[in-house]
Amino acid sequence: MGEVITGWTSPDRAYALPVAVAVPLLVCGAVLLLRSRPAARNAASVTGGLLLVGVVVSLWPVADEGTRFELWTWLPGLSLTFALEPLGLLFASVAAVLWPLTTVYASGFLRAAREPAHARFFAWFALTIASAMWIALSGNLITLLIGYEVMTLATWPLVAHHGGAAVRRGARTYVLVLLATSIGLLLPAVVWTWVLAGSTDFRPGGLLAGTAGTGVLTLLFALYLFGVGKAALMPVHRWLPAAMVAPAPVSALLHAVAVVKAGVFTVLKVAVYVFGLDTLRDTGAAAPMSWVAAFTLLAAAVVAIRADNLKRRLAYSTVSQLAYIVLAATVATGVAVEGAALHLVTHAVAKITLFLCAGAIAVTTGRTRVSELDGLGHAMPWTFAAFLTASVSIIGLPPTGGTWSKWLMLLGTAEADQIMPLVVLLAGSLLAVAYLVPVAVRGFLRPPAAPLTHGEAAPVLTVPLVLTALGCVALFFGAQALIDPLAGTLEVP
């Protein structure tokens, strides 16, 4: 146990991989120990979050050096192993950077909303981040699957945090769908992969090249994509809108920091390191699932347009935007998958902004429906300006980071001469205009139905959402720095 297999100059530095998992676990313990001291508890959470950011950022200069840290080996090709590579480090960076911001926001939201059991909330929150680090740094499918299941169980109490019959029903749907898909579909897919390849280790170029015919690979790819329920492909998406019974900080955690990003990250890892882009493209094994992703993208967007409840609208927006990433993965070209990996980042920053805005509006005004937002932009200009900025990024317009992720996905589909995905991606952006822009239009351009008696949300709520909105703009100028390390991993020509 603890054997280090590393390409680092100093083997001791390989221990940074388990340290990245250990930091949020230590925060979880500290929160429980400080449960009766709110100020110290919150300080421990934020400090731990900043420490994790430092650990993760320090790994970028050596992201492509093949560092591995083996925790345990059962059988040849079957072990618990952490490994460092750019795609996983990208997901780890998203979760690490957004964790302290969400923690600050959550501390203010829980007080303002008079939610109970703050220490329990932040303990489960930290455990969720630990599972995100575990997933991001997994060196094989077995390690990833364990982190995936832990994340489901760690977020279940967060979804059910508020209590009440409706909340319990939503939480039950959440956990049952995710466990049923992972145990019933994802686990058999992992076992089947081990039988075919003799290993579950992630391998550049894929494990499955030349191991089976097109029919077997097509079925196995479908098992993976439906088995990764966190990617929310229809019809296994129901858990996501059901989870909107959770408080706004939990919705932000589900949609941006950890859960759905763990889903689409797993899809990308499977496409790149289990099947291999060449195998998917040459065999056509991904073609049937491209139609499922396309349907999900369009159908969820239509539902979002019709939804009046703001969080429900944002939930179906997430289902649609996740389908962008899955659809790009089925295109199986380096450029398309590069865009999908970047969209994991740009969507995370934009969607956390949207949910933080929705929470700030709800806790400040008590309004949760789009039809109730007329004129609120004059009383809450920072919140609605942040919402508009994040909306522009989701749509894919400059000067926001979503411009580049959607551009790369479109370019990848065009280079592959795949017309259907190209048309669907463009249509999805037009539909995003229809379900997001009306929120800002109502807030800024329509007169209020009644005199407004309140102002902007409290600074502890407003500052984090403004910072994440600025992050959407920063990604427009800094996207290339994220793309460059991925080029070799994704075999971009």
C-alpha positions as CSV (number, residue, x, y, z in Angstrom):
1,M,0.0,0.0,0.0
2,G,1.3,3.5,-0.8
3,E,3.7,2.3,-3.6
4,V,4.7,5.2,-5.7
5,I,5.0,4.8,-9.5
6,T,6.1,8.1,-10.8
7,G,8.0,10.0,-13.4
8,W,8.7,13.0,-11.2
9,T,12.2,14.0,-10.4
10,S,11.4,13.7,-6.7
11,P,9.1,10.7,-5.9
12,D,8.0,12.5,-2.7
13,R,6.0,14.9,-4.8
14,A,3.8,12.1,-6.1
15,Y,2.1,12.2,-2.7
16,A,0.4,15.4,-3.7
17,L,-2.2,13.2,-5.4
18,P,-3.6,11.6,-2.2
19,V,-3.0,15.0,-0.4
20,A,-5.5,16.6,-2.8
21,V,-8.1,14.0,-1.6
22,A,-7.0,14.3,2.0
23,V,-7.4,18.1,2.3
24,P,-11.2,18.2,2.0
25,L,-11.4,15.1,4.2
26,L,-9.5,17.0,6.9
27,V,-11.9,19.9,6.4
28,C,-14.8,17.6,6.9
29,G,-13.3,16.5,10.3
30,A,-12.6,20.1,11.3
31,V,-16.1,21.2,10.5
32,L,-17.5,18.5,12.8
33,L,-15.1,19.3,15.6
34,L,-16.0,23.0,15.3
35,R,-19.7,22.4,14.9
36,S,-20.6,24.8,17.8
37,R,-18.3,27.6,16.6
38,P,-19.7,28.9,13.3
39,A,-17.0,31.5,12.6
40,A,-14.1,29.0,13.1
41,R,-16.0,26.3,11.2
42,N,-16.5,28.6,8.2
43,A,-12.9,29.8,8.4
44,A,-11.7,26.2,8.3
45,S,-13.8,25.4,5.3
46,V,-12.5,28.4,3.3
47,T,-8.9,27.9,4.4
48,G,-9.1,24.3,3.4
49,G,-10.5,25.3,0.1
50,L,-7.7,27.7,-0.6
51,L,-5.2,25.1,0.4
52,L,-6.7,22.7,-2.0
53,V,-6.5,25.3,-4.8
54,G,-2.8,25.6,-4.1
55,V,-2.2,21.9,-4.2
56,V,-4.1,21.4,-7.5
57,V,-2.5,24.5,-9.2
58,S,1.0,23.3,-8.2
59,L,0.4,20.1,-10.2
60,W,-0.1,21.8,-13.6
61,P,3.6,22.2,-14.5
62,V,4.0,18.4,-14.4
63,A,0.5,17.4,-15.5
64,D,1.8,15.4,-18.5
65,E,4.6,13.5,-16.8
66,G,2.7,10.3,-16.1
67,T,2.7,10.4,-12.3
68,R,0.9,7.5,-10.6
69,F,0.3,6.7,-6.9
70,E,-0.8,3.1,-6.2
71,L,-3.0,2.7,-3.1
72,W,-3.8,-1.0,-3.3
73,T,-3.7,-3.9,-5.8
74,W,-6.1,-6.9,-5.7
75,L,-5.2,-8.6,-9.0
76,P,-3.1,-7.8,-12.0
77,G,-4.9,-5.0,-13.8
78,L,-7.2,-4.4,-10.8
79,S,-6.0,-1.8,-8.3
80,L,-6.8,1.5,-6.5
81,T,-4.6,4.0,-8.2
82,F,-4.3,7.8,-8.6
83,A,-2.8,9.2,-11.8
84,L,-2.1,12.6,-13.1
85,E,-3.1,13.8,-16.6
86,P,-4.4,17.1,-18.0
87,L,-8.0,16.2,-18.4
88,G,-8.4,15.0,-14.8
89,L,-6.4,17.9,-13.5
90,L,-8.8,20.2,-15.4
91,F,-11.8,18.8,-13.5
92,A,-9.9,18.9,-10.2
93,S,-9.1,22.6,-10.8
94,V,-12.8,23.4,-11.5
95,A,-13.9,21.8,-8.3
96,A,-11.1,23.2,-6.2
97,V,-11.5,26.8,-7.4
98,L,-15.2,26.9,-7.0
99,W,-15.3,25.2,-3.6
100,P,-14.2,28.2,-1.4
101,L,-16.5,30.6,-3.4
102,T,-19.5,28.4,-2.9
103,T,-18.6,28.0,0.8
104,V,-18.6,31.7,1.4
105,Y,-22.0,32.0,-0.4
106,A,-23.5,29.0,1.4
107,S,-22.6,30.5,4.8
108,G,-24.6,33.6,4.0
109,F,-27.4,31.8,2.3
110,L,-28.0,29.3,5.1
111,R,-28.2,32.1,7.6
112,A,-30.5,34.2,5.5
113,A,-32.8,31.3,4.7
114,R,-32.7,30.0,8.3
115,E,-31.7,26.6,7.2
116,P,-30.8,24.1,10.0
117,A,-27.7,22.0,10.7
118,H,-25.0,24.2,9.2
119,A,-22.2,22.0,10.4
120,R,-23.7,18.9,8.9
121,F,-24.2,20.7,5.6
122,F,-20.5,21.8,5.4
123,A,-19.2,18.4,6.4
124,W,-21.1,16.6,3.6
125,F,-20.0,19.4,1.3
126,A,-16.4,18.8,2.1
127,L,-16.8,15.0,1.6
128,T,-18.3,15.7,-1.8
129,I,-15.3,17.7,-2.8
130,A,-13.0,14.9,-1.6
131,S,-14.9,12.5,-3.9
132,A,-14.6,14.9,-6.8
133,M,-10.8,15.0,-6.2
134,W,-10.8,11.1,-6.1
135,I,-12.7,10.9,-9.4
136,A,-10.5,13.5,-11.1
137,L,-7.3,11.8,-10.1
138,S,-8.4,8.2,-10.6
139,G,-6.0,6.1,-12.6
140,N,-8.4,3.4,-13.6
141,L,-12.1,2.6,-13.9
142,I,-12.3,0.8,-10.5
143,T,-10.9,3.8,-8.6
144,L,-13.2,6.1,-10.5
145,L,-16.3,4.0,-9.8
146,I,-15.7,4.0,-6.1
147,G,-15.4,7.8,-6.0
148,Y,-18.5,8.1,-8.2
149,E,-20.6,6.1,-5.8
150,V,-19.2,7.9,-2.8
151,M,-20.2,11.2,-4.4
152,T,-23.8,10.0,-4.9
153,L,-24.1,9.0,-1.2
154,A,-22.3,12.2,0.0
155,T,-24.7,14.5,-1.9
156,W,-27.8,12.7,-0.9
157,P,-28.0,14.3,2.5
158,L,-27.4,17.7,0.9
159,V,-30.3,17.3,-1.4
160,A,-32.5,16.3,1.5
161,H,-31.1,19.0,3.8
162,H,-34.2,21.2,4.0
163,G,-36.5,18.3,5.1
164,G,-40.2,17.8,4.4
165,A,-42.1,15.3,2.4
166,A,-41.5,16.9,-1.0
167,V,-37.8,17.3,-0.3
168,R,-37.6,13.6,0.8
169,R,-39.3,12.5,-2.5
170,G,-36.9,14.5,-4.6
171,A,-33.9,13.2,-2.7
172,R,-35.2,9.6,-3.0
173,T,-35.5,10.0,-6.8
174,Y,-32.0,11.5,-6.9
175,V,-30.3,8.7,-5.1
176,L,-32.3,5.8,-6.6
177,V,-31.8,6.9,-10.2
178,L,-28.0,7.4,-9.8
179,L,-27.5,4.2,-7.9
180,A,-29.6,2.2,-10.3
181,T,-27.8,3.4,-13.3
182,S,-24.3,3.0,-11.9
183,I,-24.9,-0.5,-10.4
184,G,-27.1,-1.8,-13.1
185,L,-25.2,-0.4,-16.1
186,L,-21.9,1.2,-15.3
187,L,-20.6,-1.6,-13.1
188,P,-21.3,-4.3,-15.7
189,A,-19.6,-2.1,-18.3
190,V,-16.5,-1.8,-16.2
191,V,-16.4,-5.6,-15.6
192,W,-16.9,-6.2,-19.3
193,T,-14.0,-3.9,-20.1
194,W,-11.8,-5.8,-17.7
195,V,-12.8,-9.1,-19.4
196,L,-12.0,-7.8,-22.8
197,A,-8.9,-5.8,-22.1
198,G,-7.5,-7.6,-19.0
199,S,-7.1,-4.2,-17.3
200,T,-9.1,-1.2,-16.1
201,D,-6.2,1.3,-16.2
202,F,-6.8,4.4,-18.3
203,R,-4.5,4.2,-21.4
204,P,-3.8,6.9,-24.0
205,G,-5.4,5.7,-27.2
206,G,-7.8,3.5,-25.3
207,L,-7.9,0.0,-23.8
208,L,-10.4,-1.6,-26.2
209,A,-8.8,-1.1,-29.6
210,G,-8.9,-4.4,-31.4
211,T,-10.6,-6.3,-28.6
212,A,-14.1,-6.7,-29.9
213,G,-16.3,-6.1,-33.0
214,T,-18.4,-3.1,-33.7
215,G,-21.6,-4.5,-32.2
216,V,-20.0,-5.3,-28.9
217,L,-18.3,-1.9,-28.7
218,T,-21.5,-0.1,-29.6
219,L,-23.4,-1.9,-26.8
220,L,-20.6,-1.3,-24.3
221,F,-20.4,2.4,-25.1
222,A,-24.2,2.7,-24.6
223,L,-23.8,0.9,-21.2
224,Y,-21.2,3.5,-20.2
225,L,-23.2,6.6,-21.3
226,F,-26.5,5.5,-19.7
227,G,-24.6,4.0,-16.7
228,V,-23.0,7.4,-16.0
229,G,-26.4,8.8,-14.9
230,K,-24.7,12.0,-13.7
231,A,-24.3,13.0,-17.3
232,A,-28.1,13.2,-17.4
233,L,-28.9,11.7,-20.8
234,M,-32.6,11.1,-21.3
235,P,-34.3,9.1,-20.1
236,V,-32.0,8.8,-17.0
237,H,-32.1,12.5,-16.4
238,R,-35.0,12.7,-13.9
239,W,-32.7,12.8,-10.9
240,L,-31.5,16.3,-11.8
241,P,-34.7,18.3,-11.8
242,A,-35.9,16.2,-8.8
243,A,-32.8,17.4,-6.9
244,M,-33.9,21.1,-7.3
245,V,-35.7,20.7,-3.9
246,A,-32.2,21.3,-2.4
247,P,-31.0,24.8,-1.2
248,A,-29.4,27.0,-3.9
249,P,-25.8,26.3,-2.7
250,V,-26.5,22.6,-3.2
251,S,-27.9,23.2,-6.6
252,A,-24.7,25.1,-7.4
253,L,-22.7,22.1,-6.1
254,L,-24.7,19.6,-8.2
255,H,-24.6,21.6,-11.4
256,A,-21.2,23.3,-11.4
257,V,-18.7,22.2,-8.8
258,A,-19.0,18.4,-8.6
259,V,-21.9,16.1,-9.6
260,V,-22.8,16.7,-13.2
261,K,-19.2,17.6,-14.0
262,A,-18.2,14.2,-12.6
263,G,-20.7,12.7,-15.0
264,V,-19.5,14.4,-18.2
265,F,-15.8,14.1,-17.1
266,T,-16.4,10.3,-16.8
267,V,-17.9,10.2,-20.3
268,L,-14.8,12.0,-21.7
269,K,-12.4,9.7,-19.8
270,V,-14.2,6.7,-21.2
271,A,-14.2,8.1,-24.7
272,V,-10.5,9.1,-24.7
273,Y,-8.8,6.5,-22.4
274,V,-11.1,3.4,-22.5
275,F,-12.3,3.3,-26.1
276,G,-10.0,5.8,-27.8
277,L,-11.1,8.4,-30.2
278,D,-9.8,6.5,-33.2
279,T,-11.7,3.3,-32.2
280,L,-14.9,5.2,-31.7
281,R,-14.6,7.0,-35.0
282,D,-13.4,4.1,-37.1
283,T,-15.9,1.6,-35.8
284,G,-18.9,3.9,-35.6
285,A,-19.6,2.6,-32.1
286,A,-20.6,6.1,-30.9
287,A,-23.1,6.8,-33.6
288,P,-26.3,5.6,-31.9
289,M,-25.5,7.5,-28.8
290,S,-25.0,10.7,-30.8
291,W,-28.7,10.6,-31.6
292,V,-29.6,10.2,-27.9
293,A,-27.3,13.1,-27.0
294,A,-28.8,15.2,-29.8
295,F,-32.4,14.5,-28.6
296,T,-31.5,15.2,-25.0
297,L,-29.9,18.5,-26.0
298,L,-32.9,19.8,-27.9
299,A,-35.7,18.3,-25.8
300,A,-34.3,19.6,-22.5
301,A,-33.9,23.1,-24.0
302,V,-37.5,23.1,-25.1
303,V,-38.6,22.1,-21.5
304,A,-36.4,24.8,-20.1
305,I,-38.2,27.4,-22.3
306,R,-41.5,26.4,-21.0
307,A,-40.5,26.2,-17.3
308,D,-41.6,29.2,-15.2
309,N,-39.8,28.1,-12.0
310,L,-36.3,29.6,-12.3
311,K,-34.4,26.7,-10.8
312,R,-36.3,24.1,-12.9
313,R,-35.5,26.2,-16.0
314,L,-31.8,26.2,-15.0
315,A,-31.9,22.4,-14.2
316,Y,-33.2,21.6,-17.7
317,S,-30.6,24.0,-19.1
318,T,-28.0,21.9,-17.4
319,V,-29.4,18.7,-19.0
320,S,-29.1,20.4,-22.4
321,Q,-25.6,21.8,-21.9
322,L,-24.3,18.4,-20.6
323,A,-25.6,16.9,-23.8
324,Y,-23.3,19.3,-25.7
325,I,-20.3,17.6,-24.0
326,V,-21.6,14.0,-24.6
327,L,-22.5,14.9,-28.3
328,A,-18.9,16.2,-28.8
329,A,-17.5,13.0,-27.3
330,T,-19.5,10.9,-29.8
331,V,-18.1,13.0,-32.7
332,A,-14.7,11.5,-31.5
333,T,-12.4,14.0,-33.1
334,G,-9.6,15.7,-31.1
335,V,-10.9,19.2,-31.7
336,A,-14.5,18.4,-30.7
337,V,-13.4,16.6,-27.5
338,E,-11.0,19.5,-26.7
339,G,-14.0,21.8,-27.0
340,A,-16.1,19.4,-24.8
341,A,-13.3,19.5,-22.1
342,L,-13.2,23.3,-22.2
343,H,-17.0,23.4,-22.0
344,L,-16.8,21.4,-18.7
345,V,-15.0,24.5,-17.4
346,T,-16.9,27.3,-19.0
347,H,-20.3,25.7,-18.2
348,A,-19.3,25.2,-14.6
349,V,-18.4,28.8,-14.1
350,A,-21.4,30.1,-15.9
351,K,-23.9,27.7,-14.3
352,I,-22.7,28.3,-10.8
353,T,-23.2,32.0,-11.4
354,L,-26.8,31.4,-12.5
355,F,-27.7,29.3,-9.5
356,L,-26.0,31.7,-7.1
357,C,-28.1,34.5,-8.7
358,A,-31.3,32.4,-8.4
359,G,-30.6,31.7,-4.7
360,A,-29.8,35.4,-4.0
361,I,-33.1,36.4,-5.7
362,A,-35.1,33.8,-3.8
363,V,-33.7,34.6,-0.3
364,T,-33.8,38.3,-0.8
365,T,-37.2,38.7,-2.4
366,G,-39.0,35.4,-2.0
367,R,-39.5,35.1,-5.7
368,T,-38.7,31.9,-7.5
369,R,-40.6,32.2,-10.8
370,V,-39.4,33.9,-14.0
371,S,-42.8,35.6,-14.3
372,E,-42.2,37.3,-10.9
373,L,-38.9,38.9,-11.9
374,D,-40.2,42.0,-13.6
375,G,-38.2,45.1,-12.7
376,L,-36.0,43.3,-10.1
377,G,-32.9,44.3,-12.1
378,H,-33.3,47.9,-10.9
379,A,-33.2,46.8,-7.2
380,M,-30.6,44.0,-7.7
381,P,-28.4,45.3,-10.6
382,W,-25.3,43.3,-9.6
383,T,-27.2,40.0,-9.4
384,F,-29.0,40.5,-12.7
385,A,-25.9,41.8,-14.5
386,A,-24.1,38.6,-13.3
387,F,-27.0,36.5,-14.5
388,L,-26.8,38.2,-18.0
389,T,-23.0,37.6,-18.2
390,A,-23.3,33.9,-17.4
391,S,-26.2,33.6,-19.8
392,V,-24.1,35.0,-22.6
393,S,-21.4,32.4,-21.8
394,I,-23.9,29.6,-21.9
395,I,-25.2,30.8,-25.2
396,G,-21.6,31.0,-26.5
397,L,-21.1,34.6,-27.3
398,P,-18.1,36.9,-26.7
399,P,-16.6,38.2,-24.5
400,T,-17.2,35.1,-22.4
401,G,-15.5,31.7,-22.2
402,G,-18.4,29.8,-23.7
403,T,-17.5,31.3,-27.0
404,W,-14.4,29.2,-27.4
405,S,-15.8,25.9,-26.0
406,K,-18.7,26.0,-28.4
407,W,-16.6,27.2,-31.3
408,L,-14.2,24.2,-30.9
409,M,-17.1,21.7,-30.7
410,L,-18.6,23.2,-33.8
411,L,-15.3,23.2,-35.6
412,G,-14.7,19.5,-34.6
413,T,-18.0,18.4,-36.0
414,A,-17.5,20.4,-39.2
415,E,-14.0,18.9,-39.7
416,A,-15.5,15.4,-39.3
417,D,-18.3,16.2,-41.8
418,Q,-21.0,15.3,-39.3
419,I,-23.9,17.5,-40.3
420,M,-26.4,16.4,-37.6
421,P,-24.3,17.3,-34.6
422,L,-23.4,20.6,-36.2
423,V,-27.0,21.6,-36.7
424,V,-28.0,20.4,-33.3
425,L,-25.2,22.4,-31.6
426,L,-26.2,25.6,-33.4
427,A,-29.9,25.0,-32.6
428,G,-29.1,24.5,-28.9
429,S,-27.4,27.9,-28.7
430,L,-30.5,29.5,-30.2
431,L,-32.7,27.7,-27.8
432,A,-30.4,28.9,-24.9
433,V,-31.2,32.5,-26.0
434,A,-34.9,31.7,-25.6
435,Y,-34.7,30.3,-22.1
436,L,-32.0,32.5,-20.6
437,V,-32.2,36.0,-22.0
438,P,-35.9,36.6,-21.0
439,V,-34.8,36.5,-17.3
440,A,-32.5,39.5,-17.8
441,V,-35.0,41.2,-20.0
442,R,-37.7,41.0,-17.4
443,G,-35.3,42.2,-14.7
444,F,-34.0,45.2,-16.5
445,L,-36.5,46.2,-19.2
446,R,-40.0,45.5,-17.7
447,P,-41.5,47.7,-15.0
448,P,-42.1,46.1,-11.6
449,A,-45.6,44.9,-10.9
450,A,-45.5,46.5,-7.5
451,P,-43.1,49.0,-5.7
452,L,-39.8,47.4,-4.8
453,T,-39.1,47.5,-1.1
454,H,-35.7,45.8,-1.0
455,G,-32.3,46.4,-2.6
456,E,-29.4,44.2,-3.6
457,A,-28.7,40.9,-1.9
458,A,-26.3,40.9,1.1
459,P,-22.6,41.2,0.2
460,V,-21.8,37.6,1.3
461,L,-24.2,36.5,-1.5
462,T,-23.4,39.1,-4.1
463,V,-19.6,39.1,-4.0
464,P,-19.2,35.3,-4.9
465,L,-21.7,35.6,-7.8
466,V,-20.0,38.7,-9.2
467,L,-16.6,37.0,-9.0
468,T,-17.9,33.9,-10.9
469,A,-19.5,36.2,-13.5
470,L,-16.1,37.9,-13.9
471,G,-14.6,34.4,-14.3
472,C,-16.9,33.9,-17.4
473,V,-15.2,36.9,-19.0
474,A,-11.7,35.9,-17.8
475,L,-12.1,32.5,-19.5
476,F,-12.6,34.3,-22.9
477,F,-9.1,35.6,-22.6
478,G,-7.5,32.7,-20.8
479,A,-9.0,29.7,-22.5
480,Q,-5.9,29.0,-24.5
481,A,-3.9,28.3,-21.4
482,L,-6.4,25.5,-20.5
483,I,-6.5,24.1,-24.1
484,D,-2.8,23.8,-24.6
485,P,-2.1,21.0,-22.0
486,L,-5.0,19.0,-23.5
487,A,-3.6,18.8,-27.0
488,G,-1.3,15.9,-26.6
489,T,-3.8,14.0,-24.4
490,L,-6.6,14.3,-26.9
491,E,-4.3,13.6,-29.9
492,V,-5.2,16.9,-31.6
493,P,-3.5,16.9,-34.9
